[in-house]
Amino acid sequence: MNTFKKTTLALAISALTGGAMAQSAPAPAPEPEKSPISANVTITNDYKYRGISQTNGQPAVQGGFDYAHESGFYIGNWNSTISWIGNQNSGVSAPVEMDFYGGIKKELIGAGFATDFGVLQYYYPVKGNLGVNPNTTELYLAQNFTFGPISGFVKVNYSLTTIFGIPKSSGSYYPDLTINYDTGIWGITANGHIGYQYIAGQPVTSGAVTQTQKNINYTDWKLGLTKDFGGGLSLSASYIGTNANRTFYVSGTNTNTPNNWTGRGSAVVALTKTF
């Protein structure tokens, strides 16, 4: 969230008149109080979550809002169009992912080092008989850091339920590291990310995957740039890749089609407006 400040010419005017206006010059107007509520809207050519496409390489529209109290407590909701549930299950649809979260974020270590703890609920309004429950609940703990132009966080998510419909997967976890570098040039920030998705309860059965398929854990990574245009408008471009299993992370049942591999590396471009 960006905060914009206004300045005043009152002191300069006072100096030009030899200080004659020092007693009568109006005081600088107080800065407007920062709203505890913010919102965001994004248009992207592909929605990738933990490196896996949720739209099979197609565009997505996303948006949400956050409420942040001065105590550090916050709640929020974020939503995105998706297609993976319908693609993988004939006669079933769930065109939207809805995320609900809340937690506490405080600078316990010092300024620029916020510790963040919360709970995240993924909800999919499924129509039809899916047979499994894709809704997922996770706890997360993150440590943010700032060192001059470098900022980022170390984070781990831990699932309290089965994860995205995968049987016996309670206890799955996802640690990740994100680093951003403010180049100081044209409002451009360089972005880097690496994460590891561990799925508990293997082996599993899913579509073409049999009990002999034991390894569905994977690593994902991202390298990119973000351009801040000011006024809450930003444009990001990145390359996202994974080493996810080509026979498990697919869209549909035809595992021989390269484009069905939802973990394939590709460029992602997103335009975001925050309010």
Backbone as CSV, one residue per row, in Angstrom:
resi,resn,N_x,N_y,N_z,CA_x,CA_y,CA_z,C_x,C_y,C_z
1,MET,0.839,-1.188,0.000,0.000,0.000,0.000,0.875,1.238,0.000
2,ASN,0.549,2.149,-0.879,1.362,3.351,-1.031,0.700,4.518,-0.340
3,THR,1.514,5.397,0.277,1.013,6.603,0.923,1.626,7.797,0.233
4,PHE,0.791,8.741,-0.110,1.256,9.917,-0.838,1.118,11.140,0.063
5,LYS,2.168,11.948,0.076,2.215,13.102,0.964,2.195,14.400,0.157
6,LYS,1.559,15.384,0.710,1.512,16.707,0.088,2.423,17.650,0.874
7,THR,2.993,18.638,0.186,3.846,19.635,0.830,3.206,20.998,0.684
8,THR,3.743,21.974,1.433,3.197,23.331,1.417,4.288,24.331,1.137
9,LEU,3.890,25.484,0.564,4.840,26.543,0.242,4.859,27.624,1.315
10,ALA,4.205,27.377,2.432,4.093,28.435,3.446,5.448,28.888,3.960
11,LEU,6.355,27.986,4.219,7.670,28.363,4.752,8.480,29.128,3.715
12,ALA,8.368,28.725,2.457,9.103,29.433,1.408,8.588,30.853,1.252
13,ILE,7.293,31.031,1.314,6.710,32.377,1.201,7.165,33.246,2.371
14,SER,7.193,32.645,3.558,7.633,33.393,4.732,9.073,33.855,4.587
15,ALA,9.927,33.029,4.055,11.338,33.393,3.888,11.489,34.525,2.888
16,LEU,10.714,34.499,1.795,10.815,35.523,0.768,10.377,36.890,1.267
17,THR,9.504,36.927,2.252,9.015,38.214,2.769,9.770,38.632,4.020
18,GLY,10.951,38.072,4.223,11.797,38.496,5.341,11.259,38.088,6.687
19,GLY,10.384,37.097,6.717,9.848,36.601,7.978,8.655,37.383,8.454
20,ALA,8.171,38.361,7.660,7.039,39.171,8.085,5.788,38.337,8.277
21,MET,5.714,37.188,7.566,4.525,36.358,7.656,4.710,35.220,8.649
22,ALA,5.819,35.262,9.400,6.121,34.120,10.258,5.018,33.846,11.259
23,GLN,4.369,34.906,11.766,3.336,34.698,12.777,1.978,34.414,12.164
24,SER,1.774,34.846,10.900,0.435,34.727,10.321,0.327,33.666,9.244
25,ALA,1.465,33.076,8.831,1.412,32.072,7.770,0.643,30.848,8.258
26,PRO,-0.227,30.326,7.436,-1.013,29.154,7.854,-0.114,27.939,8.077
27,ALA,-0.459,27.160,9.071,0.298,25.942,9.349,0.047,24.924,8.248
28,PRO,1.019,24.051,7.999,0.808,23.018,6.984,-0.417,22.187,7.310
29,ALA,-1.184,21.891,6.286,-2.392,21.082,6.475,-2.011,19.685,6.944
30,PRO,-2.731,19.151,7.898,-2.409,17.798,8.372,-2.629,16.770,7.268
31,GLU,-1.786,15.757,7.275,-1.933,14.707,6.268,-3.237,13.958,6.500
32,PRO,-3.918,13.572,5.422,-5.157,12.819,5.595,-4.878,11.494,6.283
33,GLU,-5.767,11.109,7.170,-5.586,9.867,7.913,-5.655,8.678,6.961
34,LYS,-4.724,7.771,7.133,-4.645,6.601,6.268,-5.818,5.676,6.546
35,SER,-6.521,5.264,5.490,-7.675,4.390,5.658,-7.220,2.991,6.045
36,PRO,-7.924,2.330,6.969,-7.575,0.956,7.328,-8.027,-0.058,6.284
37,ILE,-8.776,0.398,5.303,-9.306,-0.501,4.274,-8.625,-0.219,2.942
38,SER,-8.154,-1.248,2.295,-7.578,-1.118,0.958,-8.174,-2.188,0.063
39,ALA,-8.072,-1.973,-1.234,-8.619,-2.923,-2.198,-7.674,-3.042,-3.372
40,ASN,-7.799,-4.103,-4.146,-6.930,-4.323,-5.291,-7.656,-5.072,-6.388
41,VAL,-7.282,-4.776,-7.626,-7.824,-5.447,-8.808,-6.661,-5.775,-9.733
42,THR,-6.639,-6.994,-10.277,-5.553,-7.432,-11.149,-6.101,-8.134,-12.387
43,ILE,-5.461,-7.875,-13.507,-5.707,-8.624,-14.739,-4.390,-9.281,-15.126
44,THR,-4.392,-10.595,-15.337,-3.167,-11.321,-15.646,-3.394,-12.315,-16.775
45,ASN,-2.337,-12.629,-17.506,-2.460,-13.566,-18.617,-2.500,-15.022,-18.158
46,ASP,-2.163,-15.277,-16.872,-2.189,-16.628,-16.332,-2.134,-16.536,-14.814
47,TYR,-3.018,-17.274,-14.135,-2.979,-17.310,-12.676,-2.173,-18.531,-12.248
48,LYS,-0.959,-18.270,-11.743,-0.112,-19.341,-11.246,-0.022,-19.249,-9.734
49,TYR,-0.316,-20.363,-9.079,-0.229,-20.414,-7.627,0.776,-21.481,-7.239
50,ARG,1.808,-21.065,-6.517,2.914,-21.951,-6.180,3.458,-22.635,-7.439
51,GLY,3.504,-21.863,-8.497,4.079,-22.314,-9.754,3.144,-23.083,-10.655
52,ILE,1.975,-23.481,-10.160,1.033,-24.302,-10.923,-0.078,-23.419,-11.483
53,SER,-0.334,-23.514,-12.792,-1.384,-22.707,-13.409,-2.752,-23.162,-12.924
54,GLN,-3.542,-22.210,-12.477,-4.911,-22.491,-12.046,-5.918,-22.250,-13.162
55,THR,-5.432,-21.759,-14.310,-6.315,-21.441,-15.435,-5.861,-22.102,-16.735
56,ASN,-4.929,-23.085,-16.610,-4.383,-23.782,-17.775,-3.834,-22.811,-18.814
57,GLY,-3.112,-21.806,-18.332,-2.456,-20.857,-19.228,-3.344,-19.771,-19.780
58,GLN,-4.573,-19.653,-19.279,-5.499,-18.645,-19.776,-5.561,-17.450,-18.819
59,PRO,-6.066,-16.290,-19.295,-6.119,-15.089,-18.455,-7.027,-15.259,-17.243
60,ALA,-6.821,-14.398,-16.262,-7.635,-14.400,-15.051,-7.873,-12.970,-14.591
61,VAL,-9.010,-12.780,-13.930,-9.356,-11.508,-13.291,-9.377,-11.757,-11.793
62,GLN,-8.715,-10.871,-11.045,-8.538,-11.086,-9.615,-8.832,-9.805,-8.843
63,GLY,-9.173,-9.961,-7.583,-9.407,-8.776,-6.770,-9.741,-9.125,-5.341
64,GLY,-9.562,-8.146,-4.457,-9.872,-8.386,-3.058,-9.776,-7.115,-2.246
65,PHE,-9.906,-7.279,-0.926,-9.802,-6.132,-0.031,-9.176,-6.578,1.280
66,ASP,-8.636,-5.607,2.021,-8.022,-5.866,3.315,-8.458,-4.800,4.312
67,TYR,-8.623,-5.239,5.544,-8.826,-4.311,6.648,-7.689,-4.526,7.626
68,ALA,-6.934,-3.465,7.909,-5.785,-3.559,8.808,-5.963,-2.575,9.962
69,HIS,-6.044,-3.096,11.191,-6.186,-2.261,12.379,-4.803,-1.828,12.870
70,GLU,-4.743,-0.700,13.550,-3.461,-0.189,14.038,-2.814,-1.122,15.055
71,SER,-3.586,-2.018,15.635,-3.042,-2.982,16.592,-2.214,-4.067,15.918
72,GLY,-2.355,-4.187,14.588,-1.680,-5.249,13.852,-2.617,-6.322,13.365
73,PHE,-3.854,-6.331,13.867,-4.851,-7.307,13.427,-5.337,-6.951,12.024
74,TYR,-5.537,-7.957,11.194,-6.057,-7.720,9.851,-6.930,-8.889,9.407
75,ILE,-7.835,-8.600,8.486,-8.631,-9.615,7.818,-8.720,-9.228,6.347
76,GLY,-9.017,-10.196,5.505,-9.117,-9.870,4.089,-9.752,-10.978,3.276
77,ASN,-10.032,-10.646,2.045,-10.604,-11.578,1.084,-9.968,-11.315,-0.269
78,TRP,-9.627,-12.395,-0.975,-9.053,-12.283,-2.315,-9.683,-13.341,-3.200
79,ASN,-9.949,-13.000,-4.467,-10.671,-13.896,-5.363,-10.019,-13.912,-6.739
80,SER,-10.160,-15.046,-7.437,-9.633,-15.150,-8.794,-10.473,-16.129,-9.601
81,THR,-10.607,-15.836,-10.878,-11.202,-16.819,-11.773,-10.222,-17.975,-11.939
82,ILE,-10.753,-19.198,-12.025,-9.938,-20.404,-12.193,-10.646,-21.348,-13.160
83,SER,-9.951,-22.430,-13.567,-10.581,-23.430,-14.435,-10.152,-24.855,-14.105
84,TRP,-9.192,-25.042,-13.190,-8.594,-26.359,-13.017,-9.571,-27.426,-12.529
85,ILE,-10.521,-27.070,-11.684,-11.469,-28.066,-11.183,-12.363,-28.567,-12.310
86,GLY,-12.884,-27.651,-13.115,-13.716,-28.053,-14.247,-12.939,-28.793,-15.313
87,ASN,-11.676,-28.397,-15.543,-10.859,-29.063,-16.556,-10.592,-30.522,-16.196
88,GLN,-10.422,-30.794,-14.914,-10.045,-32.132,-14.474,-11.231,-33.038,-14.156
89,ASN,-12.438,-32.474,-14.119,-13.598,-33.264,-13.709,-14.794,-32.954,-14.596
90,SER,-15.179,-33.901,-15.421,-16.297,-33.716,-16.342,-17.608,-33.528,-15.574
91,GLY,-18.382,-32.543,-15.991,-19.665,-32.275,-15.367,-19.580,-31.485,-14.083
92,VAL,-18.388,-31.023,-13.730,-18.187,-30.251,-12.500,-17.612,-28.884,-12.861
93,SER,-18.020,-27.861,-12.139,-17.462,-26.533,-12.376,-17.229,-25.822,-11.049
94,ALA,-16.214,-25.008,-11.030,-15.906,-24.125,-9.906,-15.087,-22.992,-10.497
95,PRO,-15.757,-21.990,-11.069,-15.044,-20.962,-11.831,-14.305,-19.930,-11.003
96,VAL,-14.437,-19.984,-9.664,-13.844,-18.946,-8.823,-13.157,-19.583,-7.622
97,GLU,-12.003,-19.051,-7.270,-11.342,-19.348,-6.003,-11.542,-18.156,-5.079
98,MET,-11.996,-18.434,-3.858,-12.232,-17.382,-2.876,-11.359,-17.658,-1.658
99,ASP,-10.496,-16.716,-1.318,-9.598,-16.860,-0.182,-10.018,-15.903,0.932
100,PHE,-10.093,-16.424,2.152,-10.418,-15.617,3.320,-9.298,-15.799,4.340
101,TYR,-8.811,-14.703,4.896,-7.665,-14.803,5.794,-7.738,-13.743,6.889
102,GLY,-7.017,-14.015,7.949,-6.926,-13.071,9.046,-5.723,-13.400,9.901
103,GLY,-5.190,-12.382,10.566,-4.013,-12.630,11.379,-3.537,-11.399,12.114
104,ILE,-2.327,-11.515,12.622,-1.667,-10.430,13.346,-0.308,-10.176,12.700
105,LYS,-0.011,-8.898,12.445,1.265,-8.517,11.858,1.870,-7.397,12.695
106,LYS,3.000,-7.678,13.330,3.631,-6.708,14.222,5.134,-6.684,13.987
107,GLU,5.730,-5.499,14.175,7.183,-5.361,14.071,7.794,-5.711,15.422
108,LEU,7.926,-6.989,15.689,8.420,-7.455,16.982,9.934,-7.296,17.107
109,ILE,10.651,-7.457,16.001,12.107,-7.366,16.030,12.579,-5.918,15.945
110,GLY,11.937,-5.140,15.083,12.321,-3.753,14.871,11.650,-3.220,13.627
111,ALA,11.875,-1.938,13.348,11.269,-1.311,12.179,11.712,-2.019,10.901
112,GLY,10.758,-2.360,10.064,11.055,-3.039,8.813,11.150,-4.543,8.935
113,PHE,10.873,-5.073,10.151,10.964,-6.517,10.371,9.672,-7.008,11.015
114,ALA,8.617,-7.061,10.210,7.302,-7.442,10.715,7.148,-8.956,10.742
115,THR,6.639,-9.453,11.846,6.301,-10.862,11.988,4.806,-11.017,11.735
116,ASP,4.445,-12.010,10.934,3.069,-12.160,10.470,2.596,-13.586,10.743
117,PHE,1.494,-13.727,11.478,0.922,-15.045,11.764,-0.573,-15.005,11.477
118,GLY,-1.088,-16.026,10.770,-2.503,-16.005,10.461,-3.023,-17.335,9.957
119,VAL,-4.297,-17.318,9.573,-4.971,-18.498,9.033,-5.584,-18.130,7.686
120,LEU,-5.537,-19.067,6.743,-5.987,-18.828,5.377,-6.943,-19.940,4.969
121,GLN,-8.112,-19.555,4.491,-9.111,-20.515,4.028,-9.324,-20.348,2.522
122,TYR,-9.040,-21.411,1.753,-9.344,-21.437,0.329,-10.728,-22.065,0.164
123,TYR,-11.607,-21.389,-0.552,-12.973,-21.895,-0.738,-13.309,-21.908,-2.228
124,TYR,-13.846,-23.046,-2.682,-14.217,-23.211,-4.088,-15.706,-23.550,-4.173
125,PRO,-16.535,-22.664,-4.711,-17.971,-22.944,-4.840,-18.225,-23.947,-5.969
126,VAL,-18.150,-25.231,-5.640,-18.238,-26.301,-6.635,-19.692,-26.572,-6.999
127,LYS,-19.947,-26.715,-8.299,-21.247,-27.154,-8.796,-21.070,-28.517,-9.458
128,GLY,-21.828,-29.510,-8.979,-21.688,-30.866,-9.485,-21.075,-31.771,-8.440
129,ASN,-20.977,-33.053,-8.758,-20.461,-34.050,-7.834,-18.963,-34.233,-8.046
130,LEU,-18.173,-33.563,-7.236,-16.726,-33.633,-7.377,-16.156,-34.884,-6.722
131,GLY,-16.753,-35.328,-5.626,-16.286,-36.532,-4.958,-15.234,-36.295,-3.894
132,VAL,-14.517,-35.182,-3.966,-13.546,-34.803,-2.942,-13.783,-33.341,-2.581
133,ASN,-13.210,-32.921,-1.482,-13.375,-31.545,-1.023,-12.113,-30.745,-1.312
134,PRO,-12.154,-29.808,-2.263,-10.952,-29.029,-2.586,-10.668,-27.902,-1.602
135,ASN,-11.640,-27.562,-0.755,-11.443,-26.476,0.200,-10.299,-26.823,1.149
136,THR,-9.493,-25.826,1.472,-8.258,-26.061,2.218,-8.070,-24.987,3.281
137,THR,-7.623,-25.396,4.463,-7.310,-24.456,5.533,-5.836,-24.569,5.887
138,GLU,-5.159,-23.433,5.918,-3.735,-23.408,6.251,-3.449,-22.375,7.328
139,LEU,-2.471,-22.673,8.158,-1.853,-21.689,9.028,-0.578,-21.192,8.354
140,TYR,-0.214,-19.944,8.603,1.036,-19.437,8.036,1.772,-18.562,9.045
141,LEU,3.082,-18.585,8.917,3.965,-17.751,9.735,5.021,-17.161,8.822
142,ALA,5.173,-15.839,8.854,6.121,-15.163,7.964,6.945,-14.156,8.759
143,GLN,8.194,-14.018,8.352,9.070,-12.979,8.889,9.500,-12.079,7.747
144,ASN,9.039,-10.840,7.775,9.424,-9.862,6.766,10.733,-9.192,7.160
145,PHE,11.463,-8.704,6.152,12.729,-8.037,6.439,12.982,-6.917,5.439
146,THR,13.754,-5.927,5.875,14.146,-4.805,5.026,15.589,-4.447,5.333
147,PHE,16.422,-4.415,4.292,17.814,-3.984,4.408,18.083,-2.995,3.272
148,GLY,17.866,-1.711,3.548,18.039,-0.710,2.499,17.088,-0.972,1.345
149,PRO,17.616,-1.130,0.120,16.742,-1.353,-1.046,16.230,-2.783,-1.149
150,ILE,16.680,-3.667,-0.260,16.281,-5.075,-0.306,15.196,-5.340,0.732
151,SER,14.131,-5.983,0.294,13.056,-6.368,1.204,12.541,-7.741,0.794
152,GLY,11.752,-8.337,1.663,11.197,-9.644,1.342,10.684,-10.338,2.574
153,PHE,10.519,-11.646,2.477,10.035,-12.406,3.626,10.380,-13.879,3.481
154,VAL,10.463,-14.536,4.630,10.544,-15.987,4.717,9.222,-16.444,5.322
155,LYS,8.618,-17.468,4.722,7.269,-17.851,5.129,7.084,-19.350,5.043
156,VAL,6.211,-19.892,5.900,5.835,-21.293,5.793,4.330,-21.418,6.003
157,ASN,3.664,-22.169,5.123,2.244,-22.495,5.234,2.107,-23.962,5.624
158,TYR,1.173,-24.255,6.527,0.965,-25.620,7.001,-0.523,-25.931,6.928
159,SER,-0.880,-27.031,6.271,-2.292,-27.350,6.048,-2.879,-28.100,7.234
160,LEU,-4.025,-27.617,7.710,-4.769,-28.285,8.764,-5.743,-29.309,8.206
161,THR,-6.025,-29.218,6.907,-6.958,-30.114,6.230,-6.248,-30.753,5.040
162,THR,-6.959,-31.634,4.343,-6.422,-32.106,3.067,-6.249,-30.891,2.158
163,ILE,-5.282,-30.980,1.268,-4.910,-29.814,0.477,-5.416,-29.948,-0.955
164,PHE,-6.339,-29.066,-1.331,-6.875,-28.961,-2.687,-7.404,-30.293,-3.222
165,GLY,-8.039,-31.062,-2.341,-8.693,-32.295,-2.765,-7.804,-33.514,-2.849
166,ILE,-6.534,-33.417,-2.501,-5.633,-34.572,-2.548,-5.861,-35.415,-1.297
167,PRO,-6.208,-36.689,-1.442,-6.540,-37.518,-0.274,-5.371,-37.633,0.706
168,LYS,-5.710,-37.698,1.991,-4.758,-37.961,3.076,-3.585,-36.969,3.102
169,SER,-3.832,-35.729,2.685,-2.740,-34.766,2.560,-2.676,-33.746,3.689
170,SER,-3.454,-33.961,4.765,-3.348,-33.062,5.921,-1.911,-33.078,6.439
171,GLY,-1.411,-31.916,6.807,-0.033,-31.818,7.255,0.940,-31.450,6.160
172,SER,0.438,-31.166,4.980,1.304,-30.675,3.898,1.834,-29.293,4.278
173,TYR,2.965,-28.928,3.710,3.512,-27.618,4.035,4.233,-27.016,2.826
174,TYR,4.380,-25.696,2.891,5.002,-24.945,1.787,5.869,-23.831,2.358
175,PRO,7.193,-24.039,2.479,8.091,-22.953,2.857,8.540,-22.184,1.610
176,ASP,8.716,-20.876,1.740,9.171,-20.109,0.585,9.933,-18.868,1.009
177,LEU,10.718,-18.371,0.083,11.528,-17.168,0.275,11.274,-16.230,-0.890
178,THR,10.946,-14.977,-0.583,10.737,-13.948,-1.598,11.651,-12.766,-1.299
179,ILE,12.367,-12.292,-2.319,13.274,-11.145,-2.172,12.972,-10.125,-3.268
180,ASN,12.881,-8.859,-2.877,12.660,-7.761,-3.810,13.807,-6.756,-3.687
181,TYR,14.229,-6.233,-4.823,15.317,-5.238,-4.831,14.862,-4.002,-5.581
182,ASP,14.798,-2.885,-4.872,14.427,-1.607,-5.473,15.632,-1.062,-6.234
183,THR,15.546,-1.067,-7.560,16.687,-0.646,-8.372,16.924,0.855,-8.300
184,GLY,15.909,1.628,-7.908,16.043,3.078,-7.893,15.964,3.690,-9.275
185,ILE,15.605,2.892,-10.280,15.526,3.351,-11.670,14.098,3.223,-12.165
186,TRP,13.472,4.328,-12.500,12.146,4.346,-13.132,11.093,3.579,-12.328
187,GLY,11.255,3.525,-11.018,10.275,2.830,-10.199,10.239,1.326,-10.410
188,ILE,11.358,0.744,-10.816,11.415,-0.685,-11.118,12.016,-1.454,-9.943
189,THR,11.352,-2.542,-9.582,11.823,-3.449,-8.534,12.043,-4.831,-9.127
190,ALA,13.179,-5.428,-8.812,13.458,-6.793,-9.248,12.913,-7.764,-8.204
191,ASN,12.310,-8.858,-8.671,11.659,-9.812,-7.785,12.223,-11.213,-7.975
192,GLY,12.431,-11.913,-6.872,12.868,-13.300,-6.916,12.118,-14.124,-5.885
193,HIS,11.851,-15.377,-6.205,11.092,-16.241,-5.294,11.476,-17.691,-5.514
194,ILE,11.498,-18.473,-4.431,11.652,-19.918,-4.518,10.828,-20.547,-3.403
195,GLY,10.153,-21.655,-3.723,9.333,-22.334,-2.742,9.357,-23.837,-2.961
196,TYR,8.915,-24.581,-1.954,8.888,-26.038,-2.047,7.561,-26.547,-1.504
197,GLN,6.791,-27.225,-2.358,5.512,-27.784,-1.946,5.673,-29.247,-1.571
198,TYR,5.475,-29.545,-0.275,5.486,-30.925,0.204,4.048,-31.381,0.411
199,ILE,3.664,-32.474,-0.227,2.335,-33.048,-0.092,2.414,-34.267,0.819
200,ALA,1.724,-34.214,1.947,1.730,-35.336,2.886,0.837,-36.464,2.369
201,GLY,0.998,-37.667,2.966,0.105,-38.775,2.681,0.338,-39.505,1.386
202,GLN,1.517,-39.393,0.784,1.787,-40.097,-0.464,2.077,-41.573,-0.172
203,PRO,1.804,-42.500,-1.136,1.340,-42.272,-2.498,-0.153,-41.965,-2.560
204,VAL,-0.606,-41.450,-3.695,-2.008,-41.087,-3.882,-2.497,-41.618,-5.217
205,THR,-3.803,-41.557,-5.405,-4.412,-41.905,-6.680,-5.192,-40.697,-7.175
206,SER,-4.952,-40.286,-8.382,-5.679,-39.160,-8.954,-5.649,-39.261,-10.471
207,GLY,-6.795,-39.598,-11.079,-6.864,-39.686,-12.529,-5.920,-40.746,-13.060
208,ALA,-4.970,-40.294,-13.905,-4.025,-41.221,-14.521,-2.920,-41.639,-13.565
209,VAL,-2.861,-41.010,-12.383,-1.815,-41.323,-11.422,-2.230,-42.523,-10.579
210,THR,-1.378,-43.530,-10.471,-1.687,-44.736,-9.717,-0.945,-44.748,-8.398
211,GLN,-1.142,-45.811,-7.616,-0.471,-45.933,-6.334,1.043,-46.026,-6.470
212,THR,1.527,-46.306,-7.671,2.974,-46.370,-7.868,3.587,-44.984,-8.004
213,GLN,2.726,-43.965,-8.180,3.221,-42.594,-8.308,3.453,-42.019,-6.916
214,LYS,4.688,-41.967,-6.471,4.982,-41.610,-5.091,5.413,-40.159,-4.892
215,ASN,5.950,-39.542,-5.893,6.545,-38.231,-5.676,5.768,-37.135,-6.392
216,ILE,4.969,-36.394,-5.651,4.269,-35.246,-6.237,4.729,-33.947,-5.586
217,ASN,5.776,-34.025,-4.772,6.377,-32.807,-4.235,7.142,-32.092,-5.337
218,TYR,7.307,-30.792,-5.205,8.021,-30.062,-6.251,8.539,-28.731,-5.722
219,THR,9.454,-28.145,-6.491,10.000,-26.815,-6.217,9.515,-25.850,-7.297
220,ASP,9.182,-24.630,-6.905,8.816,-23.603,-7.894,9.679,-22.372,-7.679
221,TRP,9.838,-21.581,-8.721,10.673,-20.380,-8.649,10.135,-19.302,-9.573
222,LYS,10.557,-18.067,-9.298,10.116,-16.929,-10.102,11.217,-15.878,-10.156
223,LEU,11.415,-15.288,-11.322,12.276,-14.123,-11.517,11.492,-13.093,-12.320
224,GLY,11.498,-11.837,-11.860,10.715,-10.856,-12.588,11.039,-9.426,-12.221
225,LEU,10.275,-8.515,-12.819,10.394,-7.081,-12.580,9.007,-6.497,-12.351
226,THR,8.936,-5.482,-11.481,7.683,-4.769,-11.248,7.920,-3.283,-11.439
227,LYS,7.051,-2.654,-12.213,7.126,-1.223,-12.466,5.999,-0.517,-11.725
228,ASP,6.379,0.421,-10.844,5.404,1.211,-10.101,5.159,2.518,-10.847
229,PHE,3.918,2.692,-11.304,3.567,3.906,-12.045,3.062,5.014,-11.125
230,GLY,2.899,4.717,-9.835,2.335,5.682,-8.914,0.821,5.607,-8.917
231,GLY,0.221,6.180,-7.896,-1.231,6.177,-7.815,-1.818,4.787,-7.606
232,GLY,-1.004,3.848,-7.133,-1.494,2.499,-6.885,-1.494,1.596,-8.092
233,LEU,-0.928,2.048,-9.218,-0.912,1.256,-10.450,0.472,0.654,-10.668
234,SER,0.526,-0.650,-10.911,1.803,-1.321,-11.141,1.652,-2.397,-12.204
235,LEU,2.759,-2.683,-12.868,2.807,-3.715,-13.906,3.960,-4.651,-13.584
236,SER,3.687,-5.943,-13.560,4.727,-6.923,-13.268,4.879,-7.884,-14.440
237,ALA,6.104,-8.325,-14.665,6.409,-9.322,-15.690,7.417,-10.288,-15.093
238,SER,7.146,-11.575,-15.187,8.021,-12.553,-14.560,8.016,-13.861,-15.336
239,TYR,9.032,-14.672,-15.056,9.068,-16.042,-15.569,8.932,-16.962,-14.368
240,ILE,7.963,-17.875,-14.448,7.680,-18.787,-13.349,7.863,-20.218,-13.846
241,GLY,8.610,-21.012,-13.087,8.854,-22.395,-13.480,8.771,-23.336,-12.299
242,THR,8.677,-24.640,-12.576,8.645,-25.667,-11.541,9.320,-26.931,-12.075
243,ASN,9.556,-27.869,-11.151,9.942,-29.218,-11.552,8.832,-30.199,-11.183
244,ALA,7.588,-29.703,-11.202,6.430,-30.512,-10.824,6.267,-31.710,-11.750
245,ASN,5.749,-32.793,-11.203,5.578,-34.038,-11.947,4.629,-33.847,-13.138
246,ARG,5.087,-34.252,-14.316,4.333,-34.031,-15.546,3.118,-34.936,-15.688
247,THR,3.040,-36.002,-14.883,1.885,-36.893,-14.982,0.846,-36.643,-13.902
248,PHE,1.181,-35.810,-12.919,0.213,-35.502,-11.862,-0.383,-34.113,-12.032
249,TYR,0.452,-33.119,-12.288,-0.033,-31.744,-12.405,-0.422,-31.470,-13.847
250,VAL,-1.598,-32.000,-14.210,-2.098,-31.871,-15.574,-3.507,-31.310,-15.538
251,SER,-3.943,-30.771,-16.670,-5.305,-30.300,-16.835,-6.028,-31.287,-17.731
252,GLY,-6.977,-32.029,-17.182,-7.656,-33.072,-17.937,-6.960,-34.406,-17.773
253,THR,-7.384,-35.392,-18.521,-6.864,-36.746,-18.360,-5.823,-37.122,-19.406
254,ASN,-5.636,-36.286,-20.433,-4.657,-36.591,-21.473,-3.293,-36.065,-21.055
255,THR,-2.460,-36.956,-20.498,-1.153,-36.538,-19.997,-0.107,-36.453,-21.100
256,ASN,-0.474,-36.803,-22.325,0.486,-36.778,-23.425,0.526,-35.439,-24.139
257,THR,-0.363,-34.534,-23.793,-0.396,-33.219,-24.420,0.468,-32.254,-23.622
258,PRO,1.548,-31.716,-24.202,2.457,-30.838,-23.444,1.749,-29.669,-22.774
259,ASN,0.755,-29.079,-23.458,0.078,-27.917,-22.910,-0.801,-28.248,-21.710
260,ASN,-1.037,-29.543,-21.457,-1.830,-29.935,-20.297,-1.019,-29.932,-19.013
261,TRP,0.290,-29.844,-19.098,1.139,-29.820,-17.915,1.063,-28.430,-17.290
262,THR,0.363,-28.330,-16.165,0.112,-27.028,-15.562,1.312,-26.475,-14.801
263,GLY,2.367,-27.286,-14.652,3.567,-26.811,-13.988,4.640,-26.325,-14.939
264,ARG,4.307,-26.228,-16.232,5.304,-25.810,-17.214,5.705,-24.351,-16.988
265,GLY,6.963,-24.037,-17.292,7.458,-22.683,-17.139,6.887,-21.754,-18.196
266,SER,6.603,-20.525,-17.807,6.059,-19.555,-18.760,6.160,-18.149,-18.191
267,ALA,5.958,-17.174,-19.061,5.967,-15.766,-18.663,4.579,-15.371,-18.176
268,VAL,4.558,-14.578,-17.110,3.297,-14.093,-16.552,3.376,-12.565,-16.456
269,VAL,2.377,-11.897,-17.005,2.297,-10.438,-16.976,1.000,-10.051,-16.255
270,ALA,1.100,-9.114,-15.327,-0.084,-8.720,-14.544,-0.100,-7.220,-14.340
271,LEU,-1.287,-6.638,-14.485,-1.514,-5.218,-14.238,-2.403,-5.101,-12.999
272,THR,-1.914,-4.368,-11.982,-2.600,-4.287,-10.700,-2.876,-2.839,-10.326
273,LYS,-4.074,-2.609,-9.808,-4.451,-1.295,-9.270,-4.898,-1.470,-7.824
274,THR,-4.264,-0.737,-6.918,-4.654,-0.753,-5.526,-5.334,0.555,-5.170
275,PHE,-6.246,0.478,-4.233,-7.030,1.645,-3.841,-6.910,1.863,-2.332
